């Protein structure tokens, strides 16, 4: 089992405080798929304003998001969430 991601409301102040290199995934999805409307590695401080503009453009601002240490952690977590639960 993987470590649970941090879940936060995605506001600009939070994005600016996130550690560089973390993996940010919006909880808003594209239709009936598992593709998030926003998935990116958190940019260095000088790139955060542009990153915030992308968050706003896809309407992920102010909504729940999850923060993972790496994209691989996200993929592992997603597979666990999507796999059928075994009843024992």
C-alpha positions in Angstrom: 0.0 0.0 0.0 1.3 3.5 -0.9 1.4 6.5 1.4 -1.8 8.5 1.1 -1.3 11.8 -0.8 -1.9 15.2 0.8 -5.3 16.6 -0.2 -5.7 20.3 -0.2 -7.9 23.0 -1.8 -5.9 24.4 -4.7 -5.4 28.1 -4.1 -2.6 30.3 -5.3 -1.1 30.6 -1.8 -0.9 26.8 -1.5 0.7 26.4 -4.9 3.3 29.0 -4.1 4.2 27.2 -0.8 4.4 23.7 -2.3 7.8 22.0 -2.6 9.4 22.2 -6.0 9.3 18.9 -7.8 6.2 17.6 -6.0 3.5 16.1 -8.3 0.2 18.0 -8.3 -3.0 16.4 -9.5 -6.4 18.1 -9.6 -9.4 16.1 -8.4 -11.4 17.4 -11.5 -11.5 14.9 -14.3 -12.1 15.0 -18.0 -15.5 13.5 -18.7 -15.8 9.9 -17.5 -12.0 9.1 -17.6 -9.3 8.9 -15.0 -7.4 11.8 -16.7 -7.2 14.8 -14.4 -7.7 18.3 -15.9 -4.4 19.3 -14.4 -1.4 17.2 -13.6 2.0 18.7 -13.3 5.3 18.7 -11.4 5.4 21.7 -9.2 7.6 24.3 -11.0 10.5 26.2 -9.5 9.5 29.4 -7.8 10.1 31.5 -10.9 7.7 29.4 -12.9 4.8 29.3 -10.4 2.9 32.4 -11.8 2.7 30.7 -15.2 1.7 27.4 -13.6 -1.0 29.2 -11.6 -2.4 30.6 -14.9 -2.7 27.0 -16.3 -4.5 25.9 -13.1 -7.0 28.8 -13.6 -7.4 28.1 -17.3 -8.6 24.5 -16.7 -10.8 25.7 -13.8 -9.0 23.7 -11.1 -8.4 26.7 -8.9 -10.3 26.5 -5.6 -10.9 22.8 -6.0 -9.6 19.7 -4.3 -6.2 18.5 -5.4 -3.7 15.8 -4.3 0.0 16.3 -3.9 2.3 13.3 -4.4 6.1 13.1 -4.0 6.6 11.9 -7.6 4.5 11.0 -10.7 5.3 7.4 -10.0 3.7 7.6 -6.5 0.6 9.0 -8.3 0.5 6.1 -10.8 0.8 3.6 -7.9 -1.9 5.3 -5.9 -4.2 5.4 -8.9 -3.8 1.7 -9.7 -4.6 0.9 -6.1 -7.7 3.1 -6.2 -8.9 1.6 -9.5 -8.2 -2.0 -8.6 -11.1 -4.1 -7.4 -11.2 -4.5 -3.6 -10.6 -8.1 -2.5 -12.9 -9.2 0.3 -11.3 -11.5 2.8 
